[in-house]
C-alpha cells in the first residue's frame, strides 16, 4: 500500500471515529456550528442567520402606522465613528408615540429583518404576562412541574424564579464554548431533549445567574399552558395587537419544532420599538390591556437577588435590564450583538438600535454604548424634552 493511500485511509478513519464520538456524546450540533461560524469567517452567530434556519411566522395582521415628525439631525464625527465601528444597521428614535428620527446602514431599511438575539427574552417575559392576562397561567408561583412534570427537580423552581434568572438549574452560559448550552441550543435540532437534560441543583439559588435555558423553559411553559406554539401565541396575543407592520420570524430548532425562545426573533427596528411602547404604557396598547399593569410594574423592578460578588442585583427585572440615564430610570432589552430597545419612561423616549457588534460590558456593568445612543437621542431633540 503506497503512502498516499495510507494517508487517505487514516484521514477517513479519523473522520469516522470523530463522527462516531459526536453521535455518542450527542454533539452533532458541532457541524452546523462550525458551518455557520468558523467556516464563514466569524466566531459567533450573525444578525441574518435566520436565513439558514427553519422559522415560524409571527403574524402581524393589524398594522397601525407610527405618526412621523422627523427631525433634521447629523451625527457628530465621534457618533458616526461609533456607528461605523459597531456596524449599526438601524437607529430609530420614538418620542411621544411619534417616530422622530431613523437612519439605516448596510442596505437595511425600515422593513428589513434582523435577529433580536437575547432581546427575545424580554418578548418571552411579555408572553408570560399575556398568559396571566388571559388566565392560561394562574400565578408566577406555579412551578415548572405544574406544566412539565418530567423536568427533574421542577417542583423547586417557579415561573418567577425563571423570570428573575434564579432557577438553580445547572445550565451553563458560555458563548465561546461550542459545548455549552447556547451553542447546543442555537445549532442543535432538539431543544426539548437538550433543555430537559439539565436539572435543578439549587446551589446558586438567591444569586442572579443569567441563563438562556431559563427562558427556553418559560417558552415551554407557555406552550403547555396555552396549547399553542410560542409564535402563534405571541402573534395572537401580542404582535397582532401592538400595531406591528410586518410579520416576524421566530427561528426553530427543526422543521415544525420549538422556537429558540432565548434568542432569534427576527423583525425590524420600527416594530421592535412597539415592544418598548407596550411597556411604556403599562401593558396597554390602543386601549386594550395586553399584559397586566401589575406584571409590567413587577417586571421593571430590581430582583431581590445578589450578584456573584454578593452585591445586591440592581440591573435586572423579569427578563428586562435596568439602568439609569441623567438620573432617569431606564429599562431595556438587549441582544449579544448590540440589539437594544431602550426606554426612558420619564421623557417617553424609545430607542431601537440594531447592528452587527457591541462593546462587551465588563463584569456587572451595562454596555457603554447604550449611554452614547441615549445621548444621541437627546441631541436629536436639542435637549428640549
Secondary structure, 3 states (H helix, E strand, C coil): CCHHHHHHHHHHHHHHHHHHHHHHHCCCHHHHHHHHCHHHCCCCCCCCHHHHCCEEEECCCCCCCCEECCCCCCCCHHHHHHHHHCCEEEEEEEECCEEEEEEECCCCCCCCCEECCCHHHHHHHHHHHHHHHHCCCCCCCCEHHHHCCCCCCHHHCEHHHHHHCCCCECCCCCCCCCCCHHHHHHHCCCHHHHHCCCCECCCCCCECCCCHHHHHHHHHHHHHHHCCCHHHHHHHHCHHHCCCCCCEEEEECCCCCCECCCCCEEECHHHHHHHHHHHHCCCEECCEECCCHHHHHHHCCCCCCECCCCCECCCECCCCEEEEECCEEEEEEEECCCEEEEEEHHHCEEEEEEECCCCCCCCCCCCCHHHHHHHHHHHHCCCCC
